[in-house]
Protein backbone atom coordinates (compact mmCIF):
# COMPACT_ATOMS: atom_id res chain seq x y z
CA UNK A 1 0.00 0.00 0.00
CA UNK A 2 1.31 3.47 -0.84
CA UNK A 3 0.26 6.77 0.66
CA UNK A 4 -0.30 10.03 -1.14
CA UNK A 5 0.76 13.01 0.92
CA UNK A 6 0.17 16.71 0.06
CA UNK A 7 1.01 17.90 -3.45
CA UNK A 8 0.63 14.37 -4.78
CA UNK A 9 3.85 12.94 -3.31
CA UNK A 10 3.66 9.17 -3.46
CA UNK A 11 5.40 7.34 -0.64
CA UNK A 12 6.10 3.62 -0.70
CA UNK A 13 4.56 1.59 2.10
CA UNK A 14 7.99 0.35 3.18
CA UNK A 15 8.79 3.86 4.40
CA UNK A 16 5.69 3.81 6.61
CA UNK A 17 6.34 0.77 8.80
CA UNK A 18 5.71 1.44 12.47
CA UNK A 19 8.66 0.03 14.45
CA UNK A 20 7.95 -3.07 16.55
CA UNK A 21 8.99 -1.32 19.77
CA UNK A 22 6.03 1.06 19.41
CA UNK A 23 3.67 -1.90 19.51
CA UNK A 24 5.58 -3.51 22.39
CA UNK A 25 5.44 -0.59 24.86
CA UNK A 26 2.76 -1.31 27.48
CA UNK A 27 0.45 1.67 26.94
CA UNK A 28 -2.80 0.03 27.94
CA UNK A 29 -5.70 2.21 26.90
CA UNK A 30 -3.45 4.47 24.80
CA UNK A 31 -1.94 1.82 22.49
CA UNK A 32 -4.09 2.88 19.50
CA UNK A 33 -3.14 6.52 19.98
CA UNK A 34 0.57 5.67 20.24
CA UNK A 35 0.47 3.57 17.08
CA UNK A 36 -1.43 6.32 15.24
CA UNK A 37 1.09 8.93 16.40
CA UNK A 38 4.04 6.80 15.26
CA UNK A 39 2.41 6.07 11.90
CA UNK A 40 1.58 9.71 11.20
CA UNK A 41 5.02 10.89 12.37
CA UNK A 42 6.71 8.43 10.02
CA UNK A 43 4.50 9.59 7.14
CA UNK A 44 5.29 13.24 7.88
CA UNK A 45 9.02 12.47 8.05
CA UNK A 46 8.85 10.62 4.74
CA UNK A 47 7.08 13.60 3.17
CA UNK A 48 9.80 15.92 4.49
CA UNK A 49 12.54 13.71 3.03
CA UNK A 50 10.73 13.42 -0.32
CA UNK A 51 9.96 17.14 -0.65
CA UNK A 52 11.31 18.89 -3.70
CA UNK A 53 13.10 22.21 -3.37
CA UNK A 54 9.86 24.01 -4.30
CA UNK A 55 8.12 22.39 -1.32
CA UNK A 56 11.01 23.37 0.95
CA UNK A 57 10.79 27.08 0.16
CA UNK A 58 9.73 28.89 3.30
CA UNK A 59 7.28 31.73 3.58
CA UNK A 60 6.35 33.61 6.70
CA UNK A 61 3.22 32.21 8.31
CA UNK A 62 2.53 35.45 10.14
CA UNK A 63 2.99 37.79 7.17
CA UNK A 64 5.90 39.56 5.57
CA UNK A 65 5.79 42.65 7.79
CA UNK A 66 8.06 41.61 10.64
CA UNK A 67 7.03 37.97 10.43
CA UNK A 68 9.22 35.51 12.30
CA UNK A 69 7.40 32.21 11.82
CA UNK A 70 8.69 30.45 8.67
CA UNK A 71 6.63 27.64 7.17
CA UNK A 72 7.06 25.44 4.09
CA UNK A 73 4.36 23.84 1.96
CA UNK A 74 5.46 20.50 3.39
CA UNK A 75 4.79 21.86 6.90
CA UNK A 76 1.29 22.91 5.86
CA UNK A 77 0.63 19.55 4.17
CA UNK A 78 1.91 17.62 7.20
CA UNK A 79 -0.24 19.64 9.58
CA UNK A 80 -3.28 18.84 7.43
CA UNK A 81 -2.27 15.14 7.32
CA UNK A 82 -2.04 14.96 11.13
CA UNK A 83 -5.44 16.61 11.59
CA UNK A 84 -7.08 14.48 8.90
CA UNK A 85 -5.67 11.23 10.32
CA UNK A 86 -6.60 12.04 13.93
CA UNK A 87 -10.15 12.95 12.95
CA UNK A 88 -10.46 9.78 10.83
CA UNK A 89 -8.97 7.40 13.41
CA UNK A 90 -10.52 8.93 16.51
CA UNK A 91 -13.80 10.59 15.49
CA UNK A 92 -15.17 10.53 19.06
CA UNK A 93 -12.13 12.19 20.66
CA UNK A 94 -12.13 15.89 21.31
CA UNK A 95 -9.77 17.63 18.84
CA UNK A 96 -8.37 21.11 18.60
CA UNK A 97 -9.19 22.52 15.18
CA UNK A 98 -6.11 23.50 13.16
Secondary structure, DSSP 8 states (H G I E B T S, - for coil): --EEEGGGEEE-GGGG---HHHHHS--GGGHHHHHHHHHHHHHHHHHHHH--HHHH-EEETT-SSS---EEEHHHHHHHHHHHHHHHHH-TTS-----
